Amino acid sequence: SAITNDISSLTNPDGYSYSTLSFLGSANYSGEKVDFELSNRTSRHSQFGTLPVFRGKANFHHNQNIVSTVSAGNAFATPSSSFEQNHELITTELSGLERTITKPTESVNLSYNTAFIYENFQLNLNYNYNKISNIAALELHEDGATINGEFRTLGGYYENQGIAFDSTIFASETLFFTLAGEKYWNDLSNLKSGYLMLARTE
């Protein structure tokens, strides 16, 4: 990672590099009323060790017109260099940058969807929940003309949940109309405050 301006250049100022090795396995079952899939992706990260990701998904066929889907699992994201994430926030005025990230970002997800299909009409109703913890954040310490930065693991967690729908009418073999909408809520009240977020949900 590097940052440049008109005066000088800093190359890899936070000394960050990593390697991963991943393995993926899955199992599937299909029945008359229920089918499901279980999967695991395990990665060996040079900084954070073993990162197991588990995911399950099940479809319930209530009848020929209604299907419900439930899925849940966790995921890891490795915090990248703060310089890679946002070059505009750091300049060469920064005297030092300390990297104290101790954990990878982890998210837990739960989603539910019901699909209703009848002749030329289809309707999907969806709920989605996410809990994200160990977010990487930047803290700047200013002491006169000296500015030091700390790229660290943020305490607490952030919640995001929402509902959505989409409906489609197939007017003919080549023409269809779709109407959709969604509403999301974000809760940062359990996230440690006072830090600059480099990777935003948008």
JOWOBEL-V397802 format. One record per pair of residues at least 24 apart in sequence whose C-alpha atoms are under 10 Angstrom apart, sorted by the first residue. I is the first residue (numbers start at 0). J is the second residue. D is the distance in Angstrom with one decimal. If there is no record, write none. Layout:
# JOWOBEL-V397802
i = [I | I]
j = [J | J]
d = [D | D]
This chain:
# JOWOBEL-V397802
i = [0 | 0 | 0 | 0 | 0 | 0 | 0 | 1 | 1 | 1 | 1 | 2 | 2 | 2 | 2 | 2 | 2 | 2 | 2 | 3 | 3 | 3 | 3 | 4 | 4 | 5 | 6 | 7 | 7 | 8 | 8 | 9 | 9 | 9 | 10 | 11 | 11 | 11 | 12 | 12 | 12 | 12 | 12 | 12 | 12 | 13 | 13 | 13 | 13 | 13 | 13 | 13 | 13 | 13 | 14 | 14 | 14 | 14 | 15 | 15 | 15 | 15 | 16 | 16 | 16 | 16 | 17 | 17 | 17 | 17 | 17 | 17 | 18 | 18 | 18 | 18 | 18 | 19 | 19 | 19 | 19 | 19 | 19 | 19 | 19 | 20 | 20 | 20 | 21 | 21 | 21 | 22 | 23 | 23 | 24 | 25 | 25 | 25 | 26 | 27 | 27 | 27 | 28 | 29 | 29 | 30 | 30 | 30 | 31 | 31 | 32 | 32 | 32 | 32 | 32 | 32 | 32 | 33 | 33 | 33 | 33 | 33 | 33 | 33 | 33 | 34 | 34 | 34 | 34 | 35 | 35 | 35 | 35 | 36 | 37 | 37 | 37 | 38 | 39 | 39 | 40 | 42 | 44 | 44 | 46 | 46 | 46 | 46 | 46 | 47 | 47 | 47 | 47 | 47 | 48 | 48 | 50 | 50 | 50 | 50 | 50 | 51 | 52 | 52 | 53 | 54 | 54 | 54 | 55 | 56 | 56 | 56 | 57 | 58 | 58 | 59 | 60 | 62 | 63 | 63 | 63 | 64 | 64 | 64 | 64 | 64 | 64 | 65 | 65 | 65 | 65 | 65 | 65 | 65 | 65 | 66 | 66 | 66 | 66 | 66 | 66 | 67 | 67 | 67 | 67 | 67 | 67 | 67 | 67 | 68 | 68 | 68 | 68 | 68 | 68 | 69 | 69 | 69 | 69 | 69 | 69 | 69 | 70 | 70 | 70 | 70 | 70 | 70 | 71 | 71 | 71 | 71 | 71 | 71 | 71 | 71 | 72 | 72 | 72 | 72 | 72 | 72 | 73 | 73 | 73 | 73 | 73 | 73 | 73 | 73 | 74 | 74 | 74 | 74 | 74 | 74 | 74 | 75 | 75 | 75 | 75 | 75 | 75 | 75 | 75 | 75 | 76 | 76 | 76 | 76 | 76 | 76 | 76 | 77 | 77 | 77 | 77 | 77 | 77 | 78 | 78 | 78 | 78 | 78 | 78 | 78 | 78 | 78 | 78 | 78 | 79 | 79 | 79 | 80 | 80 | 81 | 81 | 81 | 81 | 81 | 81 | 81 | 81 | 82 | 83 | 84 | 84 | 85 | 85 | 88 | 88 | 88 | 89 | 89 | 91 | 92 | 92 | 92 | 92 | 93 | 93 | 93 | 93 | 93 | 93 | 93 | 93 | 94 | 94 | 94 | 94 | 94 | 94 | 95 | 95 | 95 | 95 | 95 | 95 | 95 | 96 | 96 | 96 | 96 | 96 | 96 | 96 | 96 | 97 | 97 | 97 | 97 | 97 | 97 | 97 | 98 | 98 | 98 | 98 | 98 | 98 | 99 | 99 | 99 | 99 | 99 | 100 | 100 | 100 | 100 | 100 | 100 | 100 | 100 | 100 | 101 | 101 | 101 | 101 | 101 | 102 | 102 | 102 | 102 | 102 | 102 | 102 | 103 | 103 | 103 | 103 | 103 | 104 | 104 | 104 | 104 | 104 | 104 | 104 | 104 | 105 | 105 | 105 | 105 | 105 | 105 | 106 | 106 | 106 | 106 | 106 | 106 | 106 | 106 | 107 | 107 | 107 | 108 | 108 | 109 | 110 | 110 | 110 | 111 | 112 | 112 | 112 | 113 | 114 | 114 | 114 | 115 | 116 | 116 | 117 | 118 | 118 | 119 | 119 | 119 | 119 | 119 | 119 | 119 | 120 | 120 | 120 | 120 | 120 | 120 | 120 | 120 | 121 | 121 | 121 | 121 | 121 | 121 | 122 | 122 | 122 | 122 | 122 | 122 | 122 | 122 | 123 | 123 | 123 | 123 | 123 | 123 | 124 | 124 | 124 | 124 | 124 | 124 | 124 | 125 | 125 | 125 | 125 | 125 | 125 | 126 | 126 | 126 | 126 | 126 | 126 | 126 | 126 | 127 | 127 | 127 | 127 | 127 | 127 | 128 | 128 | 128 | 128 | 128 | 128 | 128 | 129 | 129 | 129 | 129 | 129 | 129 | 130 | 130 | 130 | 130 | 130 | 130 | 131 | 131 | 131 | 131 | 131 | 131 | 132 | 132 | 132 | 132 | 132 | 133 | 133 | 134 | 134 | 134 | 134 | 134 | 135 | 135 | 135 | 135 | 135 | 136 | 136 | 136 | 136 | 136 | 136 | 137 | 137 | 137 | 137 | 137 | 138 | 138 | 138 | 138 | 139 | 139 | 149 | 150 | 150 | 150 | 151 | 153 | 153 | 153 | 153 | 153 | 153 | 154 | 154 | 154 | 154 | 155 | 155 | 155 | 155 | 155 | 155 | 156 | 156 | 156 | 156 | 156 | 156 | 157 | 157 | 157 | 157 | 157 | 157 | 157 | 158 | 158 | 158 | 158 | 158 | 158 | 158 | 159 | 159 | 159 | 159 | 159 | 159 | 160 | 160 | 160 | 161]
j = [79 | 80 | 81 | 82 | 83 | 84 | 86 | 80 | 82 | 83 | 86 | 82 | 83 | 85 | 86 | 87 | 89 | 90 | 91 | 86 | 89 | 90 | 91 | 90 | 91 | 91 | 91 | 90 | 91 | 90 | 91 | 82 | 90 | 91 | 82 | 80 | 82 | 83 | 80 | 81 | 82 | 95 | 96 | 97 | 98 | 80 | 81 | 82 | 95 | 96 | 97 | 98 | 149 | 150 | 80 | 96 | 97 | 98 | 79 | 80 | 81 | 98 | 45 | 46 | 79 | 80 | 44 | 45 | 46 | 47 | 77 | 79 | 42 | 43 | 44 | 45 | 46 | 43 | 44 | 45 | 46 | 47 | 48 | 49 | 50 | 44 | 45 | 49 | 49 | 50 | 51 | 51 | 51 | 52 | 53 | 53 | 54 | 55 | 55 | 55 | 56 | 57 | 57 | 57 | 58 | 58 | 59 | 60 | 59 | 60 | 58 | 59 | 60 | 61 | 62 | 63 | 66 | 57 | 58 | 59 | 60 | 61 | 66 | 67 | 68 | 58 | 59 | 60 | 68 | 59 | 68 | 69 | 70 | 70 | 70 | 71 | 72 | 72 | 72 | 73 | 74 | 75 | 77 | 103 | 77 | 100 | 101 | 102 | 103 | 77 | 100 | 101 | 102 | 103 | 102 | 103 | 74 | 75 | 76 | 103 | 105 | 75 | 105 | 107 | 107 | 107 | 108 | 109 | 109 | 109 | 110 | 111 | 111 | 112 | 113 | 113 | 114 | 115 | 115 | 116 | 117 | 114 | 115 | 116 | 117 | 118 | 121 | 113 | 114 | 115 | 116 | 117 | 121 | 122 | 123 | 112 | 113 | 114 | 115 | 116 | 123 | 111 | 112 | 113 | 114 | 115 | 123 | 124 | 125 | 110 | 111 | 112 | 113 | 114 | 125 | 109 | 110 | 111 | 112 | 113 | 125 | 126 | 108 | 109 | 110 | 111 | 112 | 127 | 107 | 108 | 109 | 110 | 111 | 127 | 128 | 129 | 106 | 107 | 108 | 109 | 110 | 129 | 105 | 106 | 107 | 108 | 109 | 129 | 130 | 131 | 103 | 104 | 105 | 106 | 107 | 108 | 131 | 102 | 103 | 104 | 105 | 106 | 107 | 131 | 132 | 133 | 102 | 103 | 104 | 105 | 106 | 133 | 134 | 102 | 103 | 104 | 105 | 134 | 135 | 102 | 103 | 104 | 133 | 134 | 135 | 136 | 150 | 151 | 152 | 198 | 103 | 135 | 198 | 135 | 150 | 135 | 136 | 137 | 149 | 150 | 151 | 197 | 198 | 197 | 197 | 197 | 198 | 197 | 198 | 137 | 195 | 197 | 139 | 148 | 146 | 144 | 145 | 146 | 147 | 139 | 140 | 141 | 144 | 145 | 146 | 147 | 148 | 141 | 144 | 145 | 146 | 147 | 148 | 139 | 140 | 145 | 146 | 147 | 148 | 149 | 137 | 138 | 139 | 146 | 147 | 148 | 149 | 150 | 137 | 138 | 147 | 148 | 149 | 150 | 151 | 137 | 148 | 149 | 150 | 151 | 152 | 135 | 149 | 150 | 151 | 152 | 133 | 134 | 135 | 136 | 149 | 150 | 151 | 152 | 153 | 133 | 135 | 151 | 152 | 153 | 132 | 133 | 134 | 135 | 151 | 152 | 153 | 132 | 133 | 134 | 135 | 152 | 131 | 132 | 133 | 134 | 135 | 152 | 153 | 156 | 130 | 131 | 132 | 133 | 134 | 156 | 130 | 131 | 132 | 133 | 134 | 156 | 157 | 158 | 131 | 132 | 158 | 159 | 160 | 160 | 160 | 161 | 162 | 162 | 162 | 163 | 164 | 164 | 164 | 165 | 166 | 166 | 166 | 167 | 168 | 168 | 169 | 167 | 168 | 169 | 170 | 171 | 172 | 175 | 166 | 167 | 168 | 169 | 170 | 175 | 176 | 177 | 165 | 166 | 167 | 168 | 169 | 177 | 164 | 165 | 166 | 167 | 168 | 177 | 178 | 179 | 163 | 164 | 165 | 166 | 167 | 179 | 162 | 163 | 164 | 165 | 166 | 179 | 181 | 161 | 162 | 163 | 164 | 165 | 181 | 160 | 161 | 162 | 163 | 164 | 181 | 182 | 183 | 159 | 160 | 161 | 162 | 163 | 183 | 158 | 159 | 160 | 161 | 162 | 183 | 184 | 157 | 158 | 159 | 160 | 161 | 185 | 156 | 157 | 158 | 159 | 160 | 186 | 155 | 156 | 157 | 158 | 159 | 190 | 156 | 157 | 158 | 189 | 190 | 157 | 190 | 190 | 191 | 196 | 197 | 198 | 194 | 195 | 196 | 197 | 198 | 193 | 194 | 195 | 196 | 197 | 198 | 193 | 194 | 195 | 196 | 197 | 193 | 194 | 195 | 196 | 194 | 195 | 194 | 194 | 195 | 197 | 194 | 190 | 191 | 192 | 193 | 194 | 196 | 189 | 190 | 191 | 192 | 187 | 188 | 189 | 190 | 191 | 192 | 186 | 187 | 188 | 189 | 190 | 191 | 185 | 186 | 187 | 188 | 189 | 190 | 191 | 184 | 185 | 186 | 187 | 188 | 189 | 190 | 183 | 184 | 185 | 186 | 187 | 200 | 184 | 185 | 186 | 185]
d = [9.5 | 6.9 | 8.7 | 6.2 | 6.0 | 9.7 | 9.8 | 9.5 | 6.6 | 7.6 | 8.6 | 6.8 | 8.6 | 9.7 | 6.4 | 9.1 | 8.1 | 7.6 | 8.1 | 8.7 | 9.9 | 8.0 | 7.9 | 7.5 | 7.6 | 9.9 | 8.4 | 9.8 | 7.3 | 9.6 | 7.6 | 10.0 | 9.2 | 7.3 | 9.8 | 8.6 | 8.2 | 9.6 | 9.2 | 9.6 | 8.2 | 8.2 | 7.0 | 9.2 | 9.9 | 7.2 | 8.1 | 8.3 | 8.8 | 6.1 | 6.8 | 6.4 | 9.7 | 8.8 | 8.7 | 9.6 | 9.5 | 8.5 | 8.0 | 6.4 | 9.5 | 8.5 | 9.0 | 9.0 | 8.8 | 8.5 | 7.2 | 5.8 | 6.7 | 9.5 | 9.3 | 9.5 | 9.9 | 8.3 | 6.0 | 5.5 | 8.1 | 5.4 | 4.6 | 6.4 | 9.1 | 9.8 | 9.2 | 9.5 | 9.8 | 6.8 | 8.9 | 9.5 | 9.5 | 9.1 | 9.5 | 9.6 | 10.0 | 9.4 | 10.0 | 9.8 | 9.3 | 9.6 | 9.7 | 10.0 | 9.6 | 9.8 | 9.4 | 9.7 | 9.2 | 9.8 | 9.7 | 9.6 | 9.3 | 7.9 | 8.2 | 5.9 | 4.9 | 6.9 | 8.2 | 10.0 | 9.4 | 7.0 | 5.6 | 4.8 | 6.2 | 8.9 | 9.6 | 9.7 | 9.8 | 5.3 | 6.9 | 8.5 | 9.7 | 8.8 | 9.3 | 9.4 | 9.4 | 9.3 | 9.8 | 10.0 | 9.8 | 9.3 | 9.6 | 10.0 | 9.2 | 9.5 | 8.9 | 9.7 | 9.5 | 9.7 | 8.7 | 8.8 | 9.1 | 8.8 | 9.7 | 7.7 | 6.5 | 6.9 | 9.7 | 9.9 | 8.7 | 7.1 | 9.7 | 8.8 | 9.6 | 8.2 | 9.7 | 9.9 | 10.0 | 9.9 | 9.2 | 9.9 | 9.8 | 9.9 | 9.4 | 9.8 | 9.9 | 9.4 | 9.5 | 9.3 | 9.8 | 9.8 | 9.2 | 8.2 | 8.9 | 8.0 | 5.6 | 4.9 | 6.0 | 9.0 | 9.3 | 7.1 | 5.7 | 4.7 | 6.4 | 8.8 | 9.9 | 9.6 | 9.9 | 8.3 | 5.8 | 5.2 | 6.7 | 8.6 | 9.6 | 7.4 | 5.6 | 4.3 | 6.2 | 8.8 | 9.5 | 9.4 | 9.7 | 8.1 | 5.7 | 5.1 | 6.3 | 8.3 | 9.3 | 7.6 | 5.9 | 4.7 | 6.6 | 8.9 | 9.9 | 9.7 | 8.1 | 5.9 | 5.4 | 6.6 | 8.9 | 9.6 | 7.6 | 5.5 | 4.4 | 6.4 | 8.9 | 9.8 | 9.4 | 9.9 | 8.5 | 5.9 | 5.5 | 6.8 | 9.5 | 9.9 | 7.0 | 5.5 | 4.4 | 6.1 | 9.0 | 9.4 | 9.4 | 9.6 | 9.9 | 8.4 | 5.7 | 5.3 | 6.6 | 8.2 | 9.4 | 9.7 | 6.4 | 5.6 | 4.5 | 6.4 | 9.1 | 9.6 | 9.8 | 9.8 | 9.8 | 6.0 | 5.1 | 6.4 | 8.2 | 9.7 | 9.3 | 8.4 | 5.1 | 6.2 | 8.8 | 9.7 | 9.2 | 8.7 | 6.3 | 6.8 | 9.4 | 7.9 | 6.2 | 9.3 | 9.8 | 9.6 | 9.1 | 9.2 | 9.8 | 8.7 | 9.7 | 9.7 | 8.6 | 8.8 | 8.4 | 7.6 | 9.6 | 6.9 | 9.9 | 7.3 | 9.3 | 9.6 | 9.9 | 6.4 | 6.9 | 6.6 | 8.4 | 9.7 | 9.6 | 8.8 | 9.8 | 8.9 | 9.8 | 8.5 | 7.8 | 6.9 | 9.0 | 9.1 | 9.7 | 9.4 | 9.5 | 7.2 | 5.1 | 5.8 | 7.2 | 9.8 | 9.1 | 6.1 | 5.5 | 5.4 | 8.1 | 10.0 | 9.9 | 8.8 | 7.2 | 4.8 | 6.2 | 8.4 | 9.6 | 9.7 | 9.0 | 9.1 | 5.9 | 4.6 | 5.6 | 7.3 | 9.7 | 9.8 | 7.9 | 6.2 | 4.7 | 6.2 | 8.2 | 9.3 | 8.5 | 5.9 | 4.8 | 6.1 | 9.2 | 9.5 | 7.0 | 6.0 | 4.7 | 6.9 | 8.8 | 9.2 | 7.0 | 8.9 | 9.1 | 6.6 | 4.4 | 4.8 | 8.5 | 8.6 | 9.4 | 7.5 | 6.2 | 9.6 | 9.4 | 6.2 | 8.6 | 8.8 | 9.2 | 6.7 | 9.5 | 8.8 | 6.3 | 7.7 | 8.2 | 8.3 | 7.1 | 5.9 | 4.6 | 5.2 | 7.2 | 8.4 | 9.5 | 10.0 | 8.3 | 5.8 | 5.4 | 6.4 | 7.9 | 9.6 | 5.5 | 4.3 | 6.4 | 8.9 | 9.6 | 9.3 | 9.3 | 9.5 | 6.6 | 8.8 | 9.6 | 9.5 | 9.5 | 9.3 | 9.4 | 9.6 | 9.7 | 9.6 | 9.8 | 9.3 | 9.3 | 9.6 | 9.8 | 9.6 | 9.6 | 9.3 | 9.8 | 9.6 | 10.0 | 9.3 | 8.9 | 8.2 | 5.8 | 5.1 | 7.3 | 8.6 | 9.9 | 9.2 | 7.4 | 5.8 | 4.7 | 6.4 | 9.1 | 9.6 | 9.8 | 9.9 | 8.2 | 5.6 | 5.2 | 6.7 | 8.5 | 9.4 | 7.3 | 5.9 | 4.3 | 6.5 | 9.0 | 9.6 | 9.5 | 9.5 | 8.1 | 5.4 | 5.3 | 6.4 | 9.0 | 9.2 | 7.7 | 6.0 | 4.6 | 7.0 | 8.9 | 10.0 | 9.9 | 8.3 | 5.6 | 5.1 | 6.1 | 8.8 | 9.0 | 7.5 | 5.8 | 4.5 | 6.5 | 9.0 | 9.6 | 9.8 | 9.7 | 8.2 | 5.4 | 5.4 | 6.4 | 8.5 | 8.9 | 7.6 | 5.9 | 4.2 | 6.7 | 9.1 | 9.5 | 9.6 | 8.2 | 5.7 | 5.1 | 6.1 | 9.2 | 9.6 | 6.7 | 5.8 | 4.6 | 6.5 | 8.6 | 9.6 | 8.9 | 5.5 | 5.1 | 6.4 | 8.3 | 9.6 | 4.3 | 6.4 | 8.9 | 9.9 | 8.4 | 9.3 | 9.6 | 9.1 | 9.9 | 8.5 | 9.6 | 8.8 | 9.6 | 9.3 | 7.5 | 7.7 | 8.1 | 9.7 | 6.1 | 5.8 | 5.2 | 6.2 | 8.2 | 9.6 | 6.0 | 5.2 | 6.7 | 7.1 | 7.9 | 5.4 | 6.3 | 9.1 | 8.3 | 8.4 | 10.0 | 9.8 | 9.6 | 9.8 | 9.6 | 7.6 | 6.4 | 8.7 | 9.9 | 8.2 | 9.6 | 8.7 | 6.4 | 5.4 | 8.8 | 9.0 | 8.9 | 5.5 | 4.4 | 5.6 | 9.3 | 9.0 | 7.3 | 8.5 | 5.6 | 4.9 | 7.9 | 7.6 | 6.1 | 5.1 | 7.6 | 6.4 | 5.8 | 9.4 | 8.2 | 5.9 | 5.1 | 6.7 | 8.9 | 8.4 | 9.1 | 7.0 | 5.8 | 4.6 | 6.4 | 8.8 | 9.6 | 5.5 | 6.8 | 8.8 | 8.7]
